[in-house]
Each structure stands twice: as structure tokens, then as C-alpha cells.
Amino acid sequence: MNTKARGDWGEALTADYLRKRGYVIVAAKYRCRFGEIDLIAREGERLCFVEVKARSETEHGLPREFVTAAKQQKLRVTAQYYLSTHRLDDAPCRFDVCEIYGEPEREPDQIRIEYIENAF
């Protein structure tokens, strides 16, 4: 499976995970000139900017470790642009990371999801 297909699979799995917990998916693969945000979800009045990282192994580090300081800054700028263009400048928000461990061809009970609220 290529990187894009794995990312699409991880984002769809995360969106389902969030919906089951009462979140509303506002946008998927939001892109602008500053970058991309995998998912934007609403939990009550709060907007959650979600970075999804899917990995089959952790010998090179945990998925969350790949959300580097540079990536975090890019996500912040992209989120600020989203907020300003949607007139949501005062909306409460947070940045979350969803880690997915497993392979798409595995059974659902063999896939583990770790959802980290306020990851940075």
C-alpha cells in the first residue's frame, strides 16, 4: 500500500472513530497555500484540528513523534488561516493527533487507535 492510500485509510478510520464519539466532521483534507490539515472536527463548540499518523511498526518511533515542531507550526498557521477565512477567529480550538497502529487488511480488532487531545 502506498503512502497516500495508507493516509486516506487512516483518515477515514479516524473520522469514523470521532463520529462514534459524537464529533462532527467539518472538513477532511483541508488545504490552503499554507499547508494541509487531515481532519477538522467539532466537539460541541470546540474545533479540533486533527493530524492523523498511521504506522504498522514503531521501531523508528511513535507516530506522534513525526509531528515535529516544524509540522506543528505549519498546522498552526494553516488552522489560523482556516479560522480567519471562516470568520471563526474567536472559536475555541485545539490540536489533536490520532495514532493508528495496524494495516488496512487486518481485522478491525487488530487495529489500535490512540487519540491524543491537546497534543501540542
Secondary structure, DSSP 4 states (H G I P E B T S, - for coil): --HHHHHHHHHHHHHHHHHHTT-EEEEEEEEETTEEEEEEEEETTEEEEEEEEEES--TT--GGGGS-HHHHHHHHHHHHHHHHHTT-TT--EEEEEEEEES-TTS-GGG-EEEEETT--
